[in-house]
Amino acid sequence: MLEPSLQPTDAMILLVPVLPIAIWAALSDLKRMKIPNSSVLAMAAVWPLLGWYVAPTLTVWAWGFALMAIVFVAGFLLYLTGTFGAGDAKFAAAIAGVFVGGNIGEILLIIFVSMIGSFALHRFLRSLPFVRNATPDWESWTKRRYFPFGLALSSIVIFYLLAAIWPQG
């Protein structure tokens, strides 16, 4: 079995600020189809403030910033093609530092499951009248062509950290 990139205690330390920020971003995206810049800045502050403590070396911590920059550029290019929203690109870059040094196979699996699961959950909840009646002003229910990707991005980072906390073996 591979050594996890984050120890359970380190993942817990990151999860404490990440969880409420990720929920805030996901709910904002569901309601307004926009991820607020303040939530992006709050999430982007997590890696500089706590990453140095949870990263095994300062080099790994520095690579977290490089990964954030790479994801930002890739997200911006996807935004230019109309594939990705600007808030999604910024939020993806803000969460990227957490994944530095992680097992790429596990990360891709979590991304895949989170994206498909978030899409299916959104479409299922959108079809339920009592959910639509409880949240009538949520734009994501009526914009058929678009999907609130902040929901998937938030679930990716949350499940990644929860997987690191979960007992191994």
Backbone as numpy.savetxt, mean C-alpha at the origin, in Angstrom:
# Nx Ny Nz CAx CAy CAz Cx Cy Cz
13.73 -22.75 4.46 12.89 -21.57 4.46 13.77 -20.32 4.46
13.32 -19.32 3.75 14.08 -18.08 3.65 13.95 -17.25 4.91
15.00 -16.53 5.20 15.00 -15.59 6.32 14.10 -14.41 5.96
13.12 -14.06 6.78 12.27 -12.91 6.44 13.08 -11.63 6.47
12.71 -10.70 5.56 13.44 -9.44 5.49 13.20 -8.59 6.73
12.03 -8.72 7.30 11.69 -8.00 8.52 11.45 -9.00 9.64
12.01 -8.74 10.77 11.73 -9.55 11.94 10.33 -9.18 12.44
9.65 -10.08 13.12 8.28 -9.78 13.59 8.18 -8.50 14.41
9.14 -8.25 15.29 9.10 -7.02 16.09 9.25 -5.79 15.21
10.13 -5.86 14.22 10.33 -4.73 13.30 9.07 -4.46 12.49
8.43 -5.53 12.02 7.20 -5.37 11.26 6.10 -4.76 12.13
6.05 -5.15 13.40 5.07 -4.58 14.31 5.31 -3.08 14.53
6.59 -2.72 14.64 6.94 -1.31 14.81 6.46 -0.50 13.61
6.64 -1.04 12.41 6.19 -0.34 11.21 4.67 -0.36 11.07
4.05 -1.45 11.50 2.60 -1.58 11.34 1.83 -0.56 12.17
2.37 -0.17 13.31 1.66 0.77 14.19 1.31 2.07 13.46
2.25 2.75 12.79 1.85 3.95 12.05 1.28 3.64 10.67
1.71 2.54 10.04 1.27 2.24 8.67 -0.22 1.90 8.62
-0.72 1.12 9.56 -2.11 0.66 9.53 -3.13 1.81 9.47
-3.08 2.79 10.38 -4.09 3.85 10.29 -3.93 4.72 9.04
-2.70 4.94 8.61 -2.48 5.75 7.40 -3.00 5.01 6.17
-2.74 3.71 6.10 -3.21 2.91 4.96 -4.74 2.86 4.93
-5.37 2.71 6.09 -6.84 2.70 6.14 -7.38 4.05 5.71
-6.76 5.13 6.15 -7.15 6.49 5.76 -7.06 6.65 4.25
-5.96 6.23 3.66 -5.78 6.35 2.21 -6.81 5.51 1.45
-7.05 4.29 1.91 -8.00 3.40 1.23 -9.42 3.96 1.30
-9.83 4.42 2.47 -11.18 4.97 2.61 -11.35 6.26 1.81
-10.32 7.09 1.79 -10.38 8.32 0.99 -10.51 7.99 -0.49
-9.77 6.98 -0.93 -9.84 6.59 -2.34 -11.20 5.99 -2.67
-11.76 5.22 -1.77 -13.10 4.67 -1.99 -14.14 5.77 -2.07
-14.02 6.75 -1.18 -15.03 7.81 -1.11 -14.88 8.85 -2.22
-13.67 9.33 -2.47 -13.49 10.44 -3.40 -12.69 10.08 -4.65
-12.20 8.83 -4.73 -11.33 8.40 -5.83 -10.07 9.25 -5.89
-9.63 9.69 -4.72 -8.40 10.46 -4.58 -7.72 10.07 -3.27
-6.40 9.95 -3.33 -5.63 9.71 -2.11 -5.06 11.05 -1.68
-5.39 11.53 -0.48 -4.93 12.86 -0.06 -3.40 12.93 0.04
-2.87 14.07 -0.37 -1.42 14.28 -0.27 -0.94 14.17 1.17
-1.79 14.56 2.11 -1.39 14.48 3.52 -1.19 13.02 3.96
-2.00 12.10 3.42 -1.79 10.69 3.76 -0.54 10.15 3.08
-0.25 10.62 1.88 0.97 10.22 1.18 2.19 10.71 1.95
2.17 11.95 2.39 3.29 12.50 3.15 3.46 11.78 4.49
2.34 11.46 5.14 2.42 10.73 6.41 3.04 9.35 6.18
2.62 8.66 5.13 3.18 7.34 4.85 4.64 7.45 4.44
4.98 8.46 3.66 6.37 8.65 3.23 7.28 8.97 4.42
6.72 9.52 5.48 7.53 9.85 6.66 7.85 8.62 7.51
7.12 7.54 7.32 7.34 6.34 8.13 8.74 5.78 7.91
9.17 5.65 6.63 10.47 5.05 6.36 11.63 5.89 6.90
11.65 7.21 6.66 12.75 7.99 7.24 12.78 7.98 8.76
11.60 7.96 9.39 11.55 8.03 10.84 11.79 6.68 11.53
11.33 5.58 10.93 11.44 4.28 11.58 12.30 3.27 10.82
12.49 3.51 9.55 13.24 2.56 8.73 14.66 2.33 9.21
15.31 3.37 9.68 16.69 3.22 10.17 16.75 2.27 11.35
15.67 2.21 12.11 15.63 1.34 13.29 15.35 -0.12 12.91
14.47 -0.34 11.93 14.08 -1.70 11.58 14.95 -2.33 10.50
15.64 -1.51 9.71 16.51 -2.06 8.67 17.75 -2.67 9.31
18.23 -3.81 8.77 19.39 -4.46 9.39 20.67 -3.62 9.32
20.81 -2.80 8.28 21.98 -1.93 8.16 21.54 -0.58 7.61
22.39 0.41 7.76 22.07 1.72 7.19 22.08 1.68 5.66
22.83 0.75 5.08 22.83 0.59 3.63 21.45 0.13 3.15
20.87 -0.81 3.85 19.52 -1.28 3.50 18.53 -0.13 3.66
18.68 0.64 4.71 17.81 1.79 4.92 17.93 2.77 3.75
19.15 3.03 3.30 19.37 3.93 2.16 18.76 3.36 0.88
18.85 2.03 0.70 18.23 1.41 -0.46 16.72 1.57 -0.44
16.15 1.71 0.74 14.71 1.98 0.84 14.34 3.29 0.15
15.18 4.30 0.30 14.94 5.58 -0.38 15.10 5.44 -1.88
16.09 4.64 -2.30 16.28 4.41 -3.74 15.06 3.70 -4.32
14.55 2.71 -3.59 13.36 2.00 -4.06 12.16 2.94 -4.14
12.04 3.83 -3.18 10.95 4.81 -3.22 11.06 5.68 -4.47
12.27 6.11 -4.81 12.48 6.94 -6.00 12.17 6.17 -7.28
12.61 4.93 -7.34 12.35 4.10 -8.53 10.85 3.89 -8.72
10.15 3.58 -7.66 8.70 3.37 -7.74 8.00 4.68 -8.11
8.49 5.80 -7.61 7.90 7.09 -7.97 8.03 7.36 -9.46
9.20 7.12 -10.03 9.41 7.34 -11.46 8.53 6.39 -12.28
8.50 5.11 -11.88 7.66 4.14 -12.59 6.18 4.53 -12.49
5.75 4.95 -11.31 4.37 5.38 -11.12 4.04 6.62 -11.93
4.98 7.55 -12.01 4.76 8.77 -12.80 4.61 8.41 -14.28
5.43 7.48 -14.76 5.32 7.06 -16.16 3.98 6.36 -16.41
3.54 5.55 -15.47 2.22 4.92 -15.60 1.11 5.96 -15.55
1.29 6.98 -14.74 0.32 8.08 -14.69 0.24 8.80 -16.03
1.39 9.03 -16.65 1.42 9.71 -17.95 0.69 8.91 -19.03
0.71 7.60 -18.90 0.01 6.76 -19.89 -1.47 6.60 -19.56
-1.89 7.09 -18.41 -3.29 6.99 -18.02 -3.64 5.67 -17.36
-2.64 4.88 -17.02 -2.87 3.58 -16.42 -3.06 3.66 -14.91
-2.55 4.69 -14.31 -2.41 4.81 -12.87 -2.79 6.23 -12.49
-3.42 6.43 -11.36 -3.70 7.78 -10.89 -2.47 8.40 -10.24
-2.42 9.71 -10.20 -1.27 10.40 -9.60 -1.15 10.07 -8.11
-2.27 10.03 -7.41 -2.24 9.69 -5.99 -1.77 8.27 -5.76
-2.19 7.38 -6.65 -1.74 5.99 -6.56 -0.22 5.91 -6.74
0.31 6.65 -7.70 1.76 6.65 -7.95 2.52 7.16 -6.74
2.02 8.24 -6.16 2.70 8.81 -4.99 2.60 7.89 -3.77
1.43 7.29 -3.59 1.25 6.40 -2.44 2.09 5.14 -2.59
2.17 4.60 -3.80 3.01 3.42 -4.04 4.46 3.74 -3.72
4.92 4.92 -4.10 6.30 5.32 -3.79 6.48 5.47 -2.28
5.47 5.98 -1.60 5.57 6.20 -0.15 5.67 4.88 0.62
5.03 3.83 0.13 5.08 2.55 0.85 6.27 1.70 0.42
6.94 2.05 -0.66 7.97 1.19 -1.26 9.13 0.88 -0.33
9.55 1.80 0.50 10.70 1.59 1.37 10.54 0.39 2.29
9.31 0.10 2.66 9.04 -1.02 3.57 9.46 -2.35 2.95
9.41 -2.45 1.64 9.66 -3.72 0.94 11.13 -3.98 0.63
12.01 -3.06 0.95 13.42 -3.23 0.59 14.00 -4.47 1.26
14.69 -5.26 0.49 15.31 -6.46 1.02 14.37 -7.64 1.18
13.13 -7.46 0.79 12.15 -8.54 0.92 12.30 -9.59 -0.16
11.70 -10.74 0.08 11.69 -11.82 -0.89 10.75 -11.44 -2.03
11.29 -11.32 -3.24 10.49 -10.84 -4.37 9.32 -11.76 -4.68
9.52 -13.06 -4.51 8.42 -13.99 -4.76 7.26 -13.78 -3.80
7.58 -13.61 -2.53 6.54 -13.37 -1.53 5.86 -12.02 -1.76
6.65 -11.03 -2.12 6.08 -9.70 -2.37 5.14 -9.75 -3.57
5.56 -10.41 -4.66 4.70 -10.50 -5.85 3.42 -11.28 -5.56
3.52 -12.31 -4.73 2.33 -13.06 -4.35 1.36 -12.18 -3.57
1.88 -11.42 -2.63 1.02 -10.52 -1.84 0.42 -9.45 -2.75
1.19 -8.91 -3.69 0.67 -7.92 -4.63 -0.47 -8.52 -5.45
-0.23 -9.71 -6.00 -1.24 -10.37 -6.83 -2.53 -10.62 -6.04
-2.40 -11.23 -4.89 -3.58 -11.57 -4.08 -4.31 -10.30 -3.63
-3.55 -9.28 -3.24 -4.17 -8.04 -2.78 -4.90 -7.31 -3.91
-4.29 -7.30 -5.08 -4.94 -6.61 -6.21 -6.22 -7.31 -6.63
-6.15 -8.63 -6.81 -7.34 -9.38 -7.21 -8.39 -9.35 -6.10
-7.95 -9.54 -4.85 -8.89 -9.52 -3.72 -9.55 -8.17 -3.54
-8.79 -7.10 -3.65 -9.36 -5.75 -3.50 -10.35 -5.45 -4.60
-10.00 -5.84 -5.83 -10.92 -5.62 -6.95 -12.21 -6.40 -6.76
-12.09 -7.68 -6.42 -13.28 -8.52 -6.22 -14.12 -8.01 -5.05
-13.47 -7.65 -3.95 -14.20 -7.13 -2.79 -14.93 -5.84 -3.13
-14.26 -4.94 -3.85 -14.88 -3.67 -4.23 -16.11 -3.92 -5.10
-15.97 -4.77 -6.10 -17.09 -5.04 -7.01 -18.23 -5.75 -6.26
-17.89 -6.64 -5.35 -18.92 -7.33 -4.58 -19.67 -6.35 -3.69
-18.94 -5.53 -2.93 -19.58 -4.58 -2.03 -20.40 -3.55 -2.80
-19.92 -3.18 -3.98 -20.64 -2.22 -4.81 -22.00 -2.78 -5.26
-22.10 -4.09 -5.36 -23.34 -4.71 -5.83 -24.38 -4.90 -4.71
-23.99 -4.67 -3.45 -24.91 -4.86 -2.34 -25.67 -3.57 -2.04
-26.99 -3.60 -2.13 -27.77 -2.38 -1.91 -27.57 -1.75 -0.53
-27.46 -2.57 0.52 -27.32 -1.98 1.85 -25.97 -1.26 2.01
-24.94 -1.73 1.32 -23.64 -1.03 1.35 -23.75 0.27 0.58
-24.37 0.23 -0.60 -24.54 1.44 -1.41 -25.39 2.48 -0.67
-26.42 2.02 0.04 -27.28 2.94 0.79 -26.55 3.55 1.98
-25.65 2.78 2.60 -24.89 3.28 3.75 -23.80 4.27 3.33
-23.37 4.18 2.08 -22.28 5.05 1.58 -22.68 5.64 0.23
-23.75 6.44 0.19 -24.27 6.91 -1.10 -23.36 7.91 -1.81
-22.48 8.57 -1.06 -21.65 9.60 -1.67 -20.27 9.08 -2.12
-20.04 7.80 -2.06 -18.75 7.25 -2.46 -18.65 7.18 -3.98
-17.71 7.92 -4.51 -17.55 7.99 -5.97 -17.14 6.67 -6.59
-16.44 5.84 -5.85 -15.95 4.59 -6.43 -17.08 3.63 -6.81
-18.26 3.84 -6.23 -19.38 2.97 -6.60 -19.90 3.30 -7.99
-19.81 4.55 -8.38 -20.42 4.98 -9.65 -19.44 5.09 -10.81
-18.16 5.19 -10.55 -17.17 5.28 -11.63 -16.83 3.87 -12.09
-17.59 3.37 -13.03 -17.48 1.98 -13.47 -16.13 1.67 -14.12
-15.57 2.62 -14.82 -14.32 2.37 -15.56 -13.10 2.36 -14.65
-13.21 2.98 -13.50 -12.06 3.15 -12.63 -12.18 2.29 -11.37
-11.02 2.04 -10.79 -10.96 1.25 -9.57 -10.12 2.03 -8.55
-10.56 2.12 -7.29 -9.77 2.82 -6.27 -8.54 2.00 -5.86
-7.44 2.20 -6.58 -6.25 1.39 -6.39 -5.61 1.62 -5.02
-5.96 2.70 -4.34 -5.47 2.93 -2.99 -5.90 1.81 -2.05
-7.04 1.19 -2.32 -7.49 0.05 -1.53 -6.51 -1.11 -1.68
-6.10 -1.40 -2.91 -5.15 -2.49 -3.16 -3.77 -2.16 -2.60
-3.30 -0.93 -2.80 -1.98 -0.55 -2.29 -1.94 -0.64 -0.77
-2.99 -0.20 -0.13 -3.05 -0.27 1.34 -3.05 -1.72 1.81
-3.81 -2.55 1.13 -3.85 -3.95 1.56 -2.51 -4.63 1.31
-1.79 -4.24 0.27 -0.47 -4.83 0.00 0.47 -4.58 1.17
0.58 -3.34 1.59 1.54 -3.02 2.66 1.09 -3.61 4.00
-0.21 -3.61 4.25 -0.72 -4.18 5.51 -0.47 -5.69 5.55
-0.81 -6.39 4.48 -0.62 -7.84 4.47 0.86 -8.23 4.47
1.70 -7.42 3.85 3.14 -7.70 3.88 3.66 -7.63 5.32
3.27 -6.59 6.04 3.72 -6.46 7.42 3.09 -7.53 8.32
1.84 -7.86 8.10 1.20 -8.92 8.89 1.86 -10.28 8.61
2.26 -10.51 7.36 2.95 -11.76 7.03 4.29 -11.85 7.74
4.95 -10.72 7.91 6.24 -10.72 8.62 6.05 -10.95 10.12
4.89 -10.56 10.64 4.61 -10.76 12.07 4.17 -12.19 12.33
3.46 -12.78 11.36 2.92 -14.13 11.53 4.02 -15.13 11.83
3.79 -16.04 12.75 4.83 -17.03 13.10 5.24 -17.87 11.88
6.53 -18.06 11.70 7.06 -18.81 10.57 7.33 -20.24 10.99
7.08 -21.18 10.08 7.44 -22.58 10.28 6.64 -23.20 11.33
